[in-house]
């Protein structure tokens, strides 16, 4: 959508993620009375992993050719954070930018350890590292579509109606990734599911020179994510 903030992705990546989102929405065929929720979030995440995997491979190839390591991922994130096209003037979208940067780091770390893991498996690693799911096999089954229910079906057991209320009216890459960010409030924090708790804190009026630290998320959040991912990797068989 033209009035949405830009993603911290290249134009080609954003276009491909938009197409993947459209396919996921088109594939959703709820059975009457089943109450099943759409699989859009996990399918969009798997598509994002695929794009970041290609990006990581390009980075590695460039690093082998160059005298110094490539910093393509950092450039993409910086370009996404500072383009000035994030909706209202002076507002920086910390939610989705931070989530994509964590995914970017997580994809790279996972491929360093387990290069043979599929996009769905890497996506499941992210779901566990974000604390959305705790069981690795369940996360893999949800990510690859073999589980009976969706990610939202699994989370609604803990979050109840508030999960259903948080589902966006229109699925786009932006609204889907923002939903994934907000759902991370779930583990052990049900009291935070309130109108205040779910209100977006991702658009902040801050000076542009202070934008980058907020855009990529706090170091503490990134460190926590990486620690959880490393702990999960110790349970993964290559």
Secondary structure, DSSP 8 states (H G I E B T S, - for coil): -TTS---SS-HHHHHHHHHHHHHHHHH----TTT-----HHHHHHHHHHHHHHHHHHHHHHHHHHSSS---HHHHHHHHHHSSS-SSSTTEEEHHHHHHHHHHHHHHHHHHHH-TT--HHHHHHHHHHHTTS---HHHHHHHHHT-SSS-HHHHHHHHHTHHHHHHS-SS--HHHHHHHHHHHTT-TT-GGG-SHHHHS--SEEE--GGGHHHHHT--HHHHHHHHHHHHHHHTT---
